Amino acid sequence: MSATKRKNVNLLPSTGFEHSQTGKLLNWLLTGGRVIVICTEIVVIGAFFSRFWLDKTLTDLYEQNNLKKAQIEASSVFESEFKALQTRINIIKSSDATKLDASIVTKNIASVLPPGVVLTNISIANGEVILKGNSLSEGGLVGLMKALEGRKDFKNPILSNIGLETLGQQLIGFTIKFNTEKEGKSK
């Protein structure tokens, strides 16, 4: 039997083909293309392995975020209570700063109250005092007005309402408004 002889087939021409444009392109594709494919595979493998690290980092960030969110929510109740208490304290401080000592004011009013004059209501608010009452005579009412005008701590007394009332006997009903100093200093 005769042995078949193997023939080599070379698709690339051996004479001067590697120096032609097509030959240079084909040579570059066979060498440079291989390097590009290898670099691309390295990048893909690196992205694949970095995915695990990125997933772990993202999970850790979510856990830290949820923990801090829970801490903030827990402290928000305390913060709102603290702010409400601080507001109340500020209101009390401001009211204490402008508060009149009602006992001193009523004591000073009682000291100038003439006989025959009875007060039915005393209102003290924001430095303004409103007296409502009854007098047996005009002289008692005039005496009260003069006494209030004579005090330095009672400013601008004004008789704002006057009328006759019958409560078993004939009385003069009145309303007097005036301003007072904070401490209600005596004369």
C-alpha positions in Angstrom: 0.0 0.0 0.0 1.2 3.2 -0.8 1.4 5.8 1.8 -0.4 9.0 1.1 1.7 11.9 1.3 0.5 14.8 3.4 0.4 18.1 1.8 0.7 21.3 3.8 -1.7 24.0 2.9 -0.6 27.5 3.7 -3.3 30.2 3.1 -0.9 33.0 3.6 1.3 33.6 0.7 4.9 33.4 1.7 6.4 35.9 -0.7 6.0 39.6 0.2 2.4 39.2 1.6 3.4 40.3 5.1 4.7 43.6 3.7 1.4 44.5 1.9 -1.5 46.3 3.5 -3.6 43.2 3.9 -0.7 41.3 5.3 0.1 43.9 7.9 -3.6 44.1 9.0 -3.9 40.3 9.2 -0.6 40.1 11.2 -1.7 42.8 13.6 -5.1 41.1 14.1 -3.4 37.8 14.9 -1.0 39.4 17.5 -2.6 42.6 18.8 -6.1 41.2 18.8 -4.9 38.4 21.0 -3.5 41.0 23.5 -6.8 42.9 23.4 -8.9 39.8 24.1 -6.6 38.9 27.0 -6.8 42.4 28.5 -10.6 42.4 28.1 -10.8 39.0 29.9 -8.7 40.3 32.7 -11.0 43.3 33.1 -14.1 41.1 33.1 -12.6 38.7 35.7 -11.6 41.7 37.8 -15.1 43.1 37.6 -16.5 39.7 38.5 -14.4 39.5 41.7 -14.8 43.1 42.6 -18.6 42.5 42.5 -18.3 40.4 45.8 -16.4 43.2 47.5 -18.9 45.9 46.3 -21.9 43.8 47.4 -20.4 43.4 50.9 -19.6 47.1 51.1 -23.1 48.0 50.0 -24.7 45.6 52.6 -22.5 47.0 55.3 -23.6 50.6 54.4 -27.3 49.6 54.4 -26.8 48.0 57.9 -25.0 51.1 59.2 -27.7 53.4 57.7 -30.5 51.4 59.3 -28.8 51.4 62.6 -28.2 55.2 62.5 -31.8 55.7 61.3 -33.1 53.7 64.3 -30.9 55.8 66.7 -32.2 59.0 65.2 -35.9 57.8 65.4 -35.3 56.8 69.0 -33.8 60.2 69.9 -36.4 62.2 67.9 -39.0 61.5 70.6 -36.6 62.8 73.3 -35.7 65.8 71.1 -39.4 66.8 70.5 -40.1 66.5 74.3 -37.0 68.5 75.0 -38.0 71.2 72.5 -41.5 71.4 74.0 -40.1 71.7 77.5 -37.6 74.4 76.4 -40.5 76.3 74.8 -42.5 76.1 78.0 -39.5 77.2 80.0 -39.0 80.2 77.7 -42.7 81.2 78.0 -42.5 80.9 81.8 -39.3 83.0 81.9 -40.8 85.7 79.7 -44.0 85.8 81.8 -41.9 86.0 85.0 -40.0 89.0 83.6 -43.2 90.9 82.8 -45.4 89.6 85.7 -46.8 92.1 88.2 -46.8 91.2 91.8 -50.6 91.0 92.2 -50.4 91.0 96.0 -48.4 94.3 96.1 -50.8 95.9 93.6 -53.9 94.9 95.5 -52.3 96.0 98.8 -51.6 99.4 97.3 -55.1 99.7 95.9 -56.6 98.7 99.3 -54.5 101.4 101.0 -56.1 104.2 98.9 -59.7 102.8 99.0 -62.0 105.3 100.7 -64.9 104.2 102.9 -68.1 103.6 101.1 -66.4 102.2 98.0 -66.5 98.4 97.4 -64.5 96.7 94.6 -66.3 93.7 92.9 -63.5 92.8 90.5 -59.8 93.5 90.1 -58.1 92.4 86.8 -54.3 92.6 86.4 -52.9 91.7 83.0 -49.8 93.0 81.0 -49.3 95.9 83.3 -52.9 97.1 83.0 -55.3 97.1 86.0 -59.0 97.2 85.7 -61.1 97.9 88.8 -64.9 97.3 88.9 -66.9 98.3 91.9 -69.7 100.3 93.5 -69.7 103.5 95.5 -72.3 104.7 98.0 -71.7 108.3 97.0 -70.0 110.5 94.3 -67.6 111.7 97.0 -66.3 108.2 97.6 -65.7 107.7 93.8 -64.0 111.1 93.5 -61.8 110.3 96.5 -60.7 107.0 94.9 -59.8 108.7 91.6 -57.8 111.4 93.4 -56.0 108.8 95.5 -55.1 106.7 92.4 -53.9 109.8 90.5 -51.7 110.8 93.6 -49.7 107.5 93.5 -46.5 107.4 91.4 -46.8 103.6 90.6 -50.4 104.0 89.1 -50.1 105.6 85.7 -53.1 107.4 83.9 -56.2 106.3 85.9 -59.2 106.6 83.6 -62.9 106.3 84.7 -64.1 104.4 81.7 -67.6 103.3 82.8 -70.1 104.8 85.3 -73.7 104.2 85.9 -76.4 103.8 88.6 -77.2 100.4 90.0 -79.8 99.4 92.5 -78.8 96.5 94.7 -81.1 97.0 97.7 -80.0 100.7 97.7 -78.9 103.2 95.1 -75.2 102.7 94.2 -72.9 104.1 91.6 -71.2 101.4 89.5 -67.9 102.2 87.9 -64.9 100.8 86.0 -61.4 102.4 86.3 -58.5 101.4 84.1 -54.8 102.3 84.8 -51.3 101.1 84.2 -48.9 100.1 86.9 -45.1 99.5 87.1 -43.7 96.0 87.3 -42.8 96.0 90.9 -45.7 98.1 92.1 -43.5 100.3 94.2 -45.1 102.2 97.1 -45.0 105.9 97.3 
